[in-house]
Amino acid sequence: MKYSIPEKRELTKYEIEFLTYLCEKEKKEWLTQIKGLKVIARCGCGICPTILLGNSINLEVQSNKKLWIDYYAEDDNGNPIGISIFGTEEMPTELEFFSLDGNADVKKIPKIETLKSNGN
């Protein structure tokens, strides 16, 4: 499987809301960057809502960045979903979603009210 699939677009309203919520809790210095971020690619699986970010639509994907935010949530069926935000000191570069127990395909971003910190 490829690491990512090109996808050039603006963030959705909910993606902005989701990132803002997590950054307010964990990485306030990124808050000023969020509205200017662009989606530059998505996960190579083509199914999950994982997105790769940049401050320009023309940036190359930045992989293997530092894990800054580590949360989990539940999908609509109660399945546990891992949420990781990777990035540089200046900005997030990836918003990743994955099944924590391998029993469900993650197809959409979980509801903010189900988020819990992994305490890292």
N, C-alpha and C positions, 0 to 999 in steps of 0.2 A: 504494500500500500504506500502511496506517495504521502509525504509529510503534509503537503497542502495542495489545494486547488486554487488557481487564481480566481478572485472575485473582487471587483472594484466597485465600491458603493459607499454611501453615507451610512452611518450607524442608524439603526431604527430608534424610535423614541424609547422603546423598552430596553434596548441595549444600553442607551445613555443612562436611563434610570437605574439599571442594574449596576453598572460600573460606578455611578455616582454614589449609590448606597454603600457599596463595599469600600470605595476610596475614602468616603467620609469616616468610616470606622477604622480603616487600617493604613491609609497612605494619602493623607490630606494634600500633600504637595502635588499630586497628580490631578486634583480637581480642576485646575485651570486648563488642563490639556484635553479633558474628555470631549467637550463639544467640538473641538477641532480635529479629533481623530477620524480616520477613514478605515474602512475594512479594505484590506489589500489581498486577503486570501481567506479561505476557510479550510477546515480539517480535510485531509485527504480521503477520509471515509465517505464524504459526501452526504452523510446522514445527520450527524450530530450538529448542534448549534455553535461549535467551537469556531472562533474567528481570530484572525491575525490582524494586528493593527499597525497603523503608521500615521504620521501627521501629514502625509501626502499620499495621494492615490498611486503615485508612481514609485513608491519605495519598494525595495526588495524585502522579502520575508526575513525577519530576524529570529532565528531559532536558538535554542539552548541559552536563553536568558535566565536571569535569577528568578526564583519563585518568591514573590512578595506577599501574596494573599492566598490563604488556604482555607476553604470553607467546605461545607457540605449542605445538602438540602434534600428534599424529597420531591419526586415527580407526582403527578396527579394520582398515581396508584400506590403511593407510599414507598416506592423503591428509592434507595439512597443514591444520591448523585454527588460526585465530587466536583468542586469548582476550584480552579487554580487560575491565578493571574500572574503572569510572568512579565518581566520588563527590565528596563534600564533604570537608573536613578531618576531620570527625567520623565519617563512615560511608560504606560503599559504597552506591551507588544503582543500579548496573546491572552485571550479569555477562553479557558478550556473547560469543557464539561465532559464527564465520563461516569460510567456506572461503577459504583463502589463495590458491588457484590457480583458483577458480571451477569446479573439476571434480567437486565432490561436494556433495551436500546434507548439511549438518550436522544430524543428527537426535538425537544424544545427546551428553552431556558426555564428553569423552575421559578415558582413564585417567590418573590423577595421575602415574604413572611415566613417561609420555611427555612431560611438561611440560618446556619449555626457555624461558629468559628471552630476550627480544629485546634485552636489555641497555640499555634506556632508563631 
